[in-house]
Amino acid sequence: MTLPDTAVVYTSAMSDTPKPPGTDPNAPQIQIDIDEVTAQGAYSNLVLINHNENEFLLDFAFIQPGAPRARVRMRVILVAAPHKRLMKALEMNVRRYEERFGKIPEDPEVVDPRFVS
């Protein structure tokens, strides 16, 4: 079933790793619907991470240059296991990104010319 105002529909195998070519087409899959507003995303230049014994809270925020306050744009709450899978998926994607586009500077004082308009 597709939502009436769906902008994009993703169909993805339910796995942490991509399936190689020739994989069984009947393998379990999940369809993910995304509405147009959500598909636009929310810009974030700051992430605050907190946790308790049951879950991790990720607050994605935007802070204006020179401003003393940041505004949280989105909060994502995950139990521990998905958080660890997210961390591994991010590490894998950063590795792929750097293989293709070059190393991402880690020093906040270094301005990467790829990200300057």
N, C-alpha and C positions, 0 to 999 in steps of 0.2 A: 504494500500500500504506500502511495506517495502522498505527501502533504500537498494541499492545493497551492500554496504559495512557496513551494520549494524552488530554490535557485539552483542547487547542485545536489546530486545524489552520488554518494560514494558507495561502491560495493567492494568490500575488502575481505580477504580470507582472515579467519579468526586465529591469528598466530602472531608471535613477537618477531618472527623472521619471515621475509618474503618467500613465497613458494617458487621453486625452480620451474622453468618451462616444462610442459608435459605433465604437470601435476593433475591429479584427478579433478575434473571440473565439478564433480558432485561433492567436493569437500565443503564442510560447513562454512558459510559466509554470512556476513552481517551487512545490511543496507543502512547507511547513515544519511538521513535527510538534514539539510541545512537551509534555513530561511534566508532571505536576502539581507536582512539586517545583521544577522550573525555572520554571514559570509563576508561582510565588509571588514570584520575584525575590529580590534581596538588596539591602538598604538600604546606600547609600554616601553619605558626606558629604565625601569626599576622593578625588581622582584624582591619581595620580602617573604621569607620562608620561616614558618613557625611549626611546632609540632607538640603533640601530647602523646600519651601512651597508645592512643588508638588511631590517630590520623595526622596527616600533614596539611597545613594551610598554605597556599601560595597566593599572595596578594600581588597582582600585576598592577603597577601604578605608573603614572606619568608625572614627571616633575619638570617644570619649566626651567630653563637655564637661569640661574641666579635667584630663583624663588626659594623661600624658606620652607615651603610645604609641598607635599605630593598628594595627588588624588588617586585613590584606588579605582581602577577601571573594571577589574574583574577579580573575584575570589574563586579559587578552585580548591576543593577539599577532597583529599584522597586518603584512603586507608594505606597502610604501609606497603603492601605488595605491589599495587599499581604504581606507587611513587617510585619504587626501585626499578620497575620496568620502564617508567618514563625516563628516569635518569640514564639508563642504559641506551634507550632509543635516542635520547638527545646526544649522548656521547658518540654513537654510531653516525648520526647525521652531521655532527660537527666534523668528524673525521672525513666523511664524504665531501662535505663542503670545502674543507681545507685542501683535499686532494685536487679538487676542481678549480678553486678560486684562489688558493694560497692561504697562508696562516692568518688567523684572526689575532690581532694584537690583544694581549691581556692587560697591558698597562693602561689604566684609564686616562693617563695624560697623553698617550699617543693617539693622534687623530688618523684614522684609516681613510685615505682619499677615496676609497670605494663608497664610503658612506657619507660623503660631504657633497651637498648639492651646489 
